[in-house]
Amino acid sequence: MTDLRVFRQRPASSAVELRQVGVTVERDLQRFVEANMDAVLGVRLVASEYPTGNVHRGRPDSLGLDADGRPVIVEYKRGRADGVVAQLLFYLDWLVDHRAEFEQLVATRLGEQAARNIDWSSPRLICVAADFGRYEAHAVRQLSHSVELLRFRAYDDDLLVIESAASSPSAGTARPVRTGPVTTRTTEPSGSPVAQQSVKDLFAQVHSAAAALGSDVRVELRKHYTAYRRTRNFACVRTQRSGLLMYLPLDPGSVPLAAGFTRDVRGVGHLGTGDLEVRITSAGDVRRAVPLLERSYQEV
């Protein structure tokens, strides 16, 4: 349990502490998250209570697809979630054995393009619960699978607070600003060692700026880019020979576009999530990009 206290702000009056309440029906929590899955988890709903057949004989609470195209399994517990890690791994076993079935679900719900772009390299397992035992939190940190335990708190006035309780290393971890050298793989070979080092220096500057935005920033290495996220990606950074390409989930129509720096990529195929492309080739570009990065972090 945490010592989080929540107060209502009322000008010219004393502070009023909100009363923590319980969720009486687990299904109520599930309905709320599924109705707002993109905002809460950064995931698009594919199926709810989907039956896994006579062999597995289960019903994962929610099946989804995240912004990176990874399959997601979500379980909800209104109380303490003991044994949920084993349950999630059980459903993961079903998922990887029924890829074609899941891809058909995605095609039906989200379209053929989404089904074709599914990334099976690292399915995500999520549990949203009132609390977790110490064994659960310890277990996920030993796993190679992407597992996230999210703790919720419900308060009067219809307030719901969700925080990270534990996650596996492959789920991405909150990263402080790094003062030493930053190592990142480049997606394309550099023309010279000097050029390669300059790109690494640019990446280090962007990485530090993103990681410094808040303690909830999570960093995840994907196949073609580095993703920075809270509940969902707020920036994807890809290295090239001459610099970086950063994709932000901002409306390009709300940003003054500058030739050679920012570009509207709605409808343009690209690696990374987000409709605004930012090209970074110098330290000056990093300084220009930071306000957009901060805005993206605040708005996701």
N, C-alpha and C positions, 0 to 999 in steps of 0.2 A: 504494500500500500504506500501511496505517496502522501506528503503533507500539503498538497496543493489546496489553497483556499481561494475562493472566487467571491468577489464583491461587486455589487451594483453601484455604479457611480451616480450620485444624485447631488447636483450642485446645491450649495448652501444647506446641506443636511448631513447627518452622520452616515458613515458607511454601513451598508446593509450586506451581511454575508449571505450568499445563496446557500440553500440547504441541498445537500447531496441526497439524491433519491435513487432507488434501485429500478432496474428494468424488470417488470413483473412477468413479461412474456418474451422469450427469446426471439420469437418470430417478429415482434415489433422492431427489435434492433435490426434484424435482417431486412425487413421491408424498408426501413429508413435508409440503410446503406445501399441497398440495391437500387432504390429510386434516385440516389445521389452518388452513384458509384464513381463516376468520373471526378467529381469534386472532392469526395472523401478519400478515395484510394488511387485515383489516376488510372482507373480500369474501366473498360466497357463491358457491360453485362452480356454474357452469351447464353446462359441458362440458369434457372433456379430450381433447386431440389431435383437435379437430373438423376434418374435411376441408373445404376451401374450394372444391372443385369443379375443373373442368377448366381454367377461365380463370386463376384465381389459383394453383392447384396448390400449396397449402400446408396446414399444419396448425398453427395457433396452439396453443401448449402448453396454456394454460388460458383459458377464457372465463368471466367472472364478472359479478356485479352487486354494487356497493357499497351501503353503508347509505343513501346519498343517491339510489339508483336509477340510478346511472350505469353503463353498460357498461364492463367492464374486460377488457383483454387482457394476459396475463402470459407472459413468456418466461423460461426458465431456462438458465444457462450455468455449467457446473462450473468453467470457466477464465475467462480474460479475454474480455469481450464486445465484440469489435471488430465494427463494422457493425450492431449490434443496433438502433440508432435507425432506420436505413433499413428493417430487417425489421419493426419495430413499425409504422411508418408504412404499409408495404405491407399489413399485416393490417388496419390501421385503414381503408384504402381499401376492402377487402373488406367490413368490418363496416358502414360507412355505406351501401354499395350493397345490403346484404342485411338491412335492418332487420326486415322482416317475418319472415325466417327466424330471426333472433336472438330476436325477441319470442316466436315459437313455442317456441323452446328454453327460454326463461325460463318461459313458461306451463306447459310440461311438467314442468320441474324444480322451480320455486318457486311456481307457482300463477298463476291469471289476474290476481289483484290486482297482483302484482309486475310482470307484463307490461304492465298498463295504466299503471303509474306510472313506466315507464322515462323517464329524463331524457337525451335525446340531445344536449343543449347542449354537453357536455364529456366525451366518453368518456375513460377513463383508460388509459394505456399504462405497464406496469411491467416492468422486467427485474430479476431476482435473479441476481447473478453473483459470482464470486470477486473480480473486479476489472474496472475500466474504463479504457480509454485516455483520454488528455487530450482527444482530439478528440471522443469521445462525450460527455464531461462538458460540454465547451464547446458542443456542438451543441444539447443539450437546453435550454440557457439562452436560445437564440435562437428557440425554437419557441413558437407560440401554442397548440399542443396540450398537453394535460396528460400529461406524461411524467415518470416517477420511476425513477431508477436506484438499486437497493438492493444493497449489498455484504454478502456473508455471510462468516463465519469459522467453521469447524468445529474443535472441540477434542475431545480424548479425554474420556471420561466422558459422551459423547453431548450435549455442549454446542454449541449453535448460536447465534451472535451475528449479528444483522442490523442494519445501520446505513444511513442515507441517504448516498449518494455524490454525487448531484446531482439536481436537479429543475427543470422548467421553471417560469416565473413563474406560469402558470395552474394548476399543481399545488398551489399554496400554498407559502408559504415560512415558515421559522422567524422569528418576530418578537420582537425585544426589547421590553421595557416602553417605551412611548412617553410622553415627558414633555410633548409639545406637544398641541395640539388634536387630537381624534380625529374624523374625518369618517365618518359612516355614513349610508347611505340608510335612510329609514324606509319600512316596508311600508304604512303608512297615513298620510294627511296629518294634521298636528297642528292643533289648534284655534287655537293662537296661537303667535307666535314665542317667547314665554316658555316655554310648555309644550314646544315643540320643543327648546329649549336644555336644559331639565331632563332630557329623555330622552337627549339626546346626552351630558350629564354622567354619567348613570347608566351608559350604554354604555361611556364611557371608563373608569369605575371597574371594571366587569366585565372589559373588555378587558385592562386592566393586570393584574388579578388572574390571569386565565387565562394571559396571555403570560409572567408571572413564575414559573409553575409549573415550567418546565424549558426547556432550550435546544432540546428536540425538539418543542416546541409549534409546530404549523403552523396558519396562519389562512387560511381560504378563504371568499370571498364567494360565496354561492349566491343564487339568484333571490329567495328569501323570507327568508333568514336568514344569519347569519355562523356558520360552523362552525369549531370549535377541535378539532384532532385530533393524535394521534400516528400510529399506523398506522390508526386509525379514530377517528371522532368521539367526543370525551368531553363535548362541550357544543355546543349549537346555540342561538344567541341571536337572538331576533326582536323588532323594535321595534314598539310600538303608540303610540297617542295619549298614554296615561297612564303608560307605563313599558315594561318588558321582559318577555318570556316566555322563560325558559331551559329547555331540555329536556336531561335527563341520562340516560345509560343505566344507571341504578341501579334496583334492585328497590324499588318503592314500599313493599312490605311490610317492608323493613328500615329505613324512615325514619319517624319520628313525623310524621304529616301534620298540618299546621296550616291551618285554614280561611283562605282568602284569600292564602296564601303557597305551600303545596305541595299538589299534587294528583296522584292516580293517573290516568294517561291511557292505561292499557292498554285497548285496544279502542275508544279515542276517536280519531277522525280529527284529525290536527294536522300542522302543517308543522314539520319538524325531527325528528331521530332521538332516541329515548329515551322511557322509560315514566314518568319523573318530571318533572312540570311545576313550575317555580319562578317565581312572579310577583314581579317587583321593581318597586316604585314609589317607593322612598326609599333614602337612603344606609344606613339601618338594615337594610333588606332585603338590600342588598349584603353587609353584614357577616354576616348570618345565612346567606347563600347561599354564601359563600366556603368554609366547611368541606365542604359538599356538592360544590362544584366540585373541591376538592382530592381528595376521596375518589374522584370519578369519574375524574380524571386518573390516579390511582394504580392503579385497577382495570381500566382498558381494556387 
